[in-house]
Amino acid sequence: MTQESAVRTSKYIKPAREEKIFEKTVVFFLFSLFVMPQYFGLPTPLFDFTLLRMMLILVLFNLIADPSFFAIKYAPNSAGDMVISGNIITILDNASELAILAIGMTLVTSASGGQDISVGATIAVAGSVVLRVLCGGEVSPAALHAPIIVAFLACVVVSMLLGAFNGALVAYFKIQPMVATLILFTAGRSIAAWINNNQLPVINDESFGWFGNFIPGLPLPTPIFIAAICIIIIALVLRFTKLGLFTQAVGINSESSRLNGLNPARIKFMTYVILGLCVAVAGFIKVSRISSINYSVVAKDIEMDAILAVALGGNALSGGKFNMASSILGAYVIQFLTTTLYKFQVAPTALPAYKAVVVIILVVLSAPTVRNKLAAFRKKIASRRNPVKEAN
């Protein structure tokens, strides 16, 4: 192999076409999300309107580049069942686990002022527990060793215990959330492999795959329905209980909430347990999609997407007030971006770079210094438009 061909095939050097797409995307994102709104005097701060602007940008980009992106088909799948398919359905389907995780991550962020970076590894543990219960230690059993509901409940118990472990470190031992959850982030996938003796069990029972794919007779993927149920449940909980109010109170001022009769440590602990429940549901869906698991790959980097979803929702990563609907919508916007990049043949290895650009932009533009300068810039533009009114 010549040096020139080695350079062309290197995974560390991106093709010229991909570099151009990356550069244009960054410029277009910056201009549409910041320069254009400021020039036309749209509301600020930018952070509050990020989701709507990103959604509009993605819709317009796909409409211009390829209108067929939004095509919806009703046709038989590989099993012969009539199903609805298309990129929009793919987005709703693939974002299901992320939307569920965004629910728990929002509560954890609001209460503790930090994030749980172990959710990807914990999903691997949850999925491994499901396979262990159903396969009974065998690699490819002819029949299930336990009912699916038993495997799911075992997965829930283990995931909530792991969430309780993280919550105890944060709430009672006063360890920083990122440091506390780094333990399971590092050890979680090894634990998942140990549960099944480093084997990769495969479930042959067709009914198990229904939870990650299609239930016969239903035209939409099952994960969409599971995500919808989780969203409805958290909406009802926040509407008819004080969970949201107490979580925000603790996040805004822990000491003040304590003086008003709340138990900040217990509330922080509870949010991590709830996140553990969300991890269990997401992990169950993950292994059901392929009826197996790859410990090192399953849900890889999903914790970063979950944190990004919370940030895109306009929620302060330092804790306090939150908007659950925006966090969930942020999860679908992230998947919209991912699907768009895949559509235009961007390599999977390049996706983190695009998401990193989004994170950097959001963090920089949400800084108080930058936001003050943006406000001054907006006033300057307004004064140029109305010099007479400004003089009076």
C-alpha positions in Angstrom: 0.0 0.0 0.0 1.4 3.4 -1.0 1.6 6.3 1.4 -1.0 8.2 -0.7 -3.5 5.3 -0.6 -2.9 4.8 3.1 -3.8 8.5 3.7 -7.0 8.1 1.7 -8.2 5.1 3.6 -7.2 6.2 7.0 -10.1 6.4 9.4 -8.5 9.5 11.1 -8.5 11.6 7.9 -12.0 12.6 6.6 -12.8 12.7 2.9 -12.9 16.2 1.3 -16.7 15.8 0.7 -17.3 15.1 4.4 -15.1 18.0 5.5 -17.1 20.3 3.3 -20.4 19.1 4.7 -19.1 19.5 8.2 -17.9 23.1 7.6 -21.1 24.1 5.8 -23.2 22.6 8.6 -21.3 24.5 11.3 -21.6 27.8 9.4 -25.2 27.3 8.6 -26.0 26.3 12.2 -24.2 29.4 13.7 -25.8 31.8 11.2 -29.3 30.5 11.5 -29.3 30.0 15.3 -27.6 33.3 16.2 -26.7 35.9 13.6 -30.0 35.9 11.7 -32.3 35.9 14.8 -30.3 38.8 16.3 -30.4 40.8 13.1 -34.1 40.5 12.8 -34.7 41.3 16.5 -36.1 37.9 17.4 -36.5 37.2 21.2 -33.4 36.5 23.3 -31.8 34.7 25.0 -31.0 32.3 22.2 -31.0 29.3 24.6 -34.8 29.5 25.1 -35.5 29.1 21.4 -32.8 26.6 20.4 -35.1 23.7 20.0 -37.6 25.4 17.7 -34.8 26.9 15.6 -33.0 23.6 15.3 -36.2 21.9 14.3 -36.9 24.5 11.7 -33.4 24.3 10.3 -33.5 20.6 10.0 -36.9 20.6 8.3 -36.0 23.3 5.8 -32.6 21.6 5.1 -34.2 18.3 4.3 -37.0 19.9 2.3 -34.5 21.6 0.1 -32.0 18.8 -0.2 -34.4 15.9 -0.5 -38.2 16.4 -0.2 -38.6 12.6 -0.2 -37.0 12.6 3.3 -40.5 13.1 4.7 -42.2 10.4 2.6 -44.4 8.0 4.5 -45.1 4.5 3.3 -47.7 1.9 4.3 -46.4 -1.5 3.0 -45.6 -5.0 4.3 -42.4 -5.5 6.3 -40.1 -8.5 6.2 -42.6 -10.5 8.3 -45.5 -9.7 5.9 -47.3 -7.3 8.2 -48.6 -4.0 7.0 -46.6 -1.2 8.7 -46.0 2.5 8.4 -42.4 3.3 7.5 -40.3 6.3 6.6 -37.6 8.6 8.0 -40.1 10.3 10.4 -41.1 6.9 11.8 -37.4 5.9 12.1 -36.8 9.1 14.1 -39.7 8.4 16.5 -38.6 4.8 16.9 -34.9 5.3 17.4 -35.3 8.2 19.7 -37.6 6.2 22.1 -34.8 5.1 24.5 -33.2 8.6 24.5 -36.6 10.3 25.2 -37.1 7.9 28.2 -33.6 8.6 29.5 -34.2 12.4 29.1 -37.0 12.1 31.6 -34.8 10.8 34.4 -31.8 12.9 33.4 -33.9 16.1 33.6 -34.9 15.3 37.2 -31.4 14.3 38.3 -29.9 17.5 36.7 -32.6 19.7 38.3 -32.2 18.3 41.8 -28.4 17.6 42.0 -27.0 20.2 39.7 -25.1 17.5 37.9 -25.5 14.6 35.5 -25.3 10.8 35.6 -22.7 9.7 33.1 -23.2 6.0 33.8 -26.6 5.5 32.1 -25.0 3.9 29.0 -23.1 1.3 31.1 -26.1 0.8 33.3 -28.2 0.0 30.2 -25.7 -2.7 29.4 -26.1 -4.2 32.9 -29.9 -4.0 32.6 -29.9 -5.7 29.3 -27.5 -8.4 30.5 -29.9 -9.1 33.5 -32.8 -9.6 31.1 -30.8 -12.1 29.0 -29.5 -13.9 32.0 -33.0 -14.5 33.4 -34.5 -15.5 30.0 -31.6 -17.6 28.8 -30.7 -19.2 32.2 -27.0 -19.0 31.4 -27.3 -20.7 28.0 -26.0 -19.1 24.9 -29.0 -19.9 22.7 -31.8 -21.7 24.5 -34.6 -23.4 22.6 -37.2 -21.9 25.0 -37.3 -19.1 27.5 -36.3 -20.0 31.1 -38.7 -17.5 32.6 -41.6 -15.3 31.6 -40.7 -12.0 29.9 -42.4 -10.0 32.7 -40.1 -11.7 35.3 -37.0 -10.7 33.3 -38.3 -7.1 33.0 -39.0 -6.9 36.8 -35.5 -8.2 37.5 -34.1 -5.6 35.2 -36.0 -2.9 36.9 -34.9 -4.0 40.4 -31.2 -4.1 39.4 -31.3 -0.8 37.6 -33.1 1.0 40.4 -30.5 -0.4 42.9 -27.7 0.9 40.7 -29.5 4.2 40.6 -29.8 4.1 44.4 -26.1 3.5 44.6 -25.4 6.6 42.6 -28.0 8.6 44.5 -26.6 7.6 47.8 -23.1 8.8 46.8 -24.5 12.1 45.6 -27.1 12.8 48.2 -25.7 11.3 51.4 -21.9 11.2 50.8 -21.9 14.6 49.1 -19.8 13.4 46.1 -20.0 15.4 42.9 -22.5 13.7 40.5 -20.1 13.2 37.7 -17.4 11.8 40.0 -20.0 9.5 41.8 -21.4 8.1 38.5 -17.9 7.7 37.1 -17.7 4.4 39.1 -20.4 2.7 37.2 -19.4 4.4 34.0 -16.0 2.6 34.3 -17.2 -0.7 35.7 -20.7 -1.1 34.4 -19.9 -2.9 31.1 -17.5 -5.3 32.8 -20.3 -6.1 35.3 -22.7 -6.7 32.4 -20.3 -9.1 30.7 -19.6 -10.9 34.0 -23.4 -11.5 34.6 -23.5 -13.7 31.5 -20.0 -15.2 31.9 -18.6 -13.0 29.0 -21.0 -14.8 26.6 -23.4 -13.2 24.1 -26.7 -14.9 24.6 -29.3 -15.0 21.8 -33.0 -15.3 22.4 -34.8 -17.3 19.7 -38.3 -16.6 21.0 -40.1 -14.3 18.5 -42.4 -12.7 21.1 -39.4 -11.1 22.9 -38.5 -9.2 19.8 -41.9 -7.6 19.7 -41.0 -5.0 22.4 -38.1 -3.6 20.3 -39.7 -4.0 16.8 -43.3 -4.6 15.8 -46.2 -6.3 17.5 -48.1 -8.2 14.8 -51.2 -6.2 13.8 -49.8 -2.8 14.9 -48.5 -0.5 12.1 -46.0 1.4 14.3 -42.8 0.1 16.1 -43.5 -0.9 19.7 -40.8 1.5 21.2 -42.9 4.5 20.1 -45.8 3.3 22.2 -43.5 2.5 25.2 -42.0 6.0 25.0 -45.5 7.5 24.7 -46.6 5.6 27.8 -43.6 6.8 29.8 -44.2 10.4 28.7 -47.8 10.2 29.8 -46.9 8.7 33.1 -44.3 11.4 34.0 -46.8 14.1 32.8 -49.4 12.8 35.2 -46.9 12.5 38.0 -45.7 16.1 37.6 -49.3 17.3 37.2 -50.8 15.6 40.3 -47.9 15.3 42.7 -45.3 17.7 44.1 -42.3 15.9 42.6 -41.6 18.6 40.1 -42.0 21.4 42.7 -39.8 19.7 45.3 -37.1 18.8 42.8 -36.8 22.4 41.5 -36.9 23.8 45.0 -33.9 21.6 46.1 -32.1 22.4 42.9 -32.5 26.1 43.3 -31.5 26.3 47.0 -31.0 23.1 48.9 -30.5 24.9 52.3 -33.6 27.0 51.9 -35.7 24.0 50.9 -34.5 22.2 54.0 -35.5 25.1 56.2 -39.0 24.9 54.6 -39.5 21.3 55.7 -38.1 19.4 52.7 -35.5 16.7 52.8 -33.0 17.6 50.0 -31.0 14.4 50.3 -34.0 12.2 50.0 -35.3 14.1 47.0 -31.9 13.9 45.2 -31.7 10.2 46.1 -35.2 9.7 44.6 -34.4 11.3 41.3 -31.5 8.9 40.8 -33.8 5.9 41.6 -36.3 7.3 39.0 -33.5 7.5 36.5 -32.6 3.9 37.2 -36.2 3.0 36.3 -35.9 4.9 33.0 -32.6 3.0 32.4 -34.3 -0.3 32.9 -37.0 0.5 30.3 -34.4 1.7 27.8 -32.2 -1.3 28.4 -35.1 -3.7 27.9 -36.0 -2.0 24.6 -32.3 -2.1 23.5 -31.9 -5.9 24.0 -35.3 -6.6 22.5 -34.4 -4.9 19.3 -31.8 -7.5 18.4 -32.6 -10.2 20.9 -29.0 -10.2 22.1 -26.4 -7.7 23.4 -22.9 -6.5 22.7 -21.6 -5.2 26.1 -19.1 -2.8 24.7 -21.3 -1.2 22.0 -24.9 -1.2 23.4 -26.0 2.4 24.3 -22.5 3.7 23.7 -22.3 7.5 24.3 -26.1 7.6 25.0 -25.3 9.5 28.2 -23.9 12.4 26.2 -27.1 12.5 24.1 -29.3 12.5 27.2 -27.3 15.4 28.7 -27.5 17.2 25.4 -31.3 16.7 25.2 -31.6 18.3 28.7 -29.4 21.2 27.6 -31.3 21.7 24.3 -34.5 21.9 26.3 -33.2 25.1 27.9 -32.6 23.5 31.3 -29.7 24.8 33.3 -27.1 22.0 33.8 -26.4 23.6 37.2 -29.8 22.6 38.5 -33.0 24.3 39.4 -36.0 24.9 37.2 -36.7 22.5 34.4 -39.0 22.0 31.4 -39.7 18.2 31.0 -41.5 18.7 27.6 -38.5 20.5 26.2 -36.0 17.8 27.3 -38.1 15.1 25.6 -38.4 17.2 22.5 -34.7 17.7 22.6 -34.2 13.9 22.4 -36.2 13.8 19.2 -34.4 16.8 17.8 -31.0 15.0 18.4 -32.3 11.9 16.6 -33.6 14.1 13.8 -30.1 15.5 13.4 -28.6 12.0 13.5 -31.0 10.6 10.9 -30.3 13.6 8.6 -26.6 13.1 8.8 -27.0 9.3 8.1 -29.3 10.2 5.2 -26.5 12.2 3.6 -24.0 9.5 4.1 -22.0 11.0 7.0 -19.8 8.3 8.6 -21.0 7.1 12.0 -17.6 7.9 13.4 -18.1 11.6 12.5 -21.4 12.0 14.3 -19.8 12.8 17.7 -18.0 15.7 16.1 -21.2 17.2 14.9 -22.8 16.8 18.3 -19.7 18.2 20.0 -20.0 21.4 17.9 -23.6 21.7 19.0 -22.6 21.3 22.7 -19.8 23.8 22.4 -22.1 26.4 20.8 -24.8 26.0 23.4 -22.3 26.2 26.3 -20.6 29.3 25.0 -23.7 31.1 24.0 -25.4 30.3 27.4 -22.5 31.9 29.3 -23.5 35.2 31.1 -20.7 37.2 29.5 -21.6 36.1 26.0 -25.3 36.7 26.6 -24.7 40.2 27.9 -22.7 41.0 24.8 -25.4 39.6 22.6 -28.0 41.8 24.3 -25.7 44.8 23.7 -25.4 43.8 20.1 -29.1 43.5 19.7 -29.6 47.0 21.2 -27.0 48.4 18.8 -28.9 46.9 15.8 -32.2 48.3 17.2 -30.7 51.8 17.6 -29.5 51.7 13.9 -33.0 50.8 12.7 -34.8 53.5 14.8 -32.3 56.4 15.2 -35.1 59.0 15.6 -36.8 57.0 18.3 -33.5 56.3 20.1 -32.6 60.0 20.1 -35.9 61.0 21.7 
